[in-house]
Amino acid sequence: MNIKVLGTGCARCNSLEKTVKEAIKEMGLNIEIEHVTDMKQIMQYSILMTPGLVIDEKVVSSGSIPKKDEVKKMITLALQDKKGS
């Protein structure tokens, strides 16, 4: 699984990264998070606002900071999709 936080390093982007790290830890998973700060790379995901959250190259959130429980649901769904493929 690949998780990316898209954002230039602002407080909101850093907050999302922290929330994702906490969710992963609580779920007992060992997943690396990549924080993408390069605008050219961020623009490839066609998001209008940061922060953005990408799981397995699919944008699951942009322009907001989802709550930890929401992040856990997004990760769980991505894991289920992966198993189903």
VENFENTA-V194964 format. One record per backbone hydrogen bond with DSSP energy under -1.0 kcal/mol. NH is the residue of the N-H (numbers start at 0). CO is the residue of the C=O. Records with the same first field share a line. If there is no record, write none. Layout:
BEGIN
NH: CO / CO
END
This chain:
BEGIN
3: 53
4: 33
5: 51
6: 35
13: 9
14: 10
15: 11
16: 12
17: 13
18: 14
19: 15
20: 16
21: 17
22: 18
23: 19
24: 20
25: 21
26: 22
27: 24
28: 23
33: 2
35: 4
41: 37
42: 38
44: 41
45: 42
51: 5
52: 60
53: 3
54: 57
55: 1
57: 54
59: 52
60: 52
62: 50
70: 66
71: 67
72: 68
73: 69
74: 70
75: 71
76: 72
77: 73
78: 74
79: 75
80: 76
81: 77
82: 78
83: 79
END
